[in-house]
C-alpha cells in the first residue's frame, strides 16, 4: 500500500479532529495534540472494524471518515476508562 503525502495529511487531520472531539465528549478535556492524534488514529481503526461488523456503513468522504474515527475513539476511551478505573477526568490544580 502506497500513501501519498496528501492521503497521509488527511489521515493525520481525521485523527486529530476525531481524537479532539472524543476528548471533549468524554469529559476528558483532550490529551494534547499527540494524544488526540493517537486516540483518533486508533479510534479510526476500531471504527473501521466495528461499524461494518454491526452492519453500519456511513459512506465515503472526509465527514464520514471523521464520524467513523470519532465513534471508534469514543469506544476506545470507554474501554480505557473501564480498564483504568475512570482515568481522564478533569483535574484541576488547587491553590
Long-range contacts (C-beta under 8 A, 24 or more apart in sequence): 10-62, 10-65, 11-41, 11-44, 12-37, 14-40, 14-44, 14-62, 14-65, 14-66, 14-69, 15-40, 15-41, 15-43, 15-44, 15-69, 16-40, 17-66, 17-69, 17-70, 18-43, 18-44, 18-66, 18-69, 18-70, 18-72, 18-73, 19-43, 19-69, 19-73, 21-66, 21-70, 21-73, 22-70, 22-73, 22-74, 22-76, 22-77, 23-77, 25-74, 26-74, 26-77, 26-78, 26-81, 26-88, 27-88, 27-89, 27-90, 28-77, 28-88, 28-89, 28-90, 29-90, 39-73, 39-76, 39-77, 40-69, 40-70, 40-73, 41-69, 42-72, 42-73, 42-76, 43-69, 43-70, 43-71, 43-72, 43-73, 43-74, 43-75, 43-76, 44-68, 44-69, 44-72, 44-73, 45-72, 46-72, 46-73, 46-75, 46-76, 47-71, 47-72, 47-73, 47-75, 48-72, 50-75
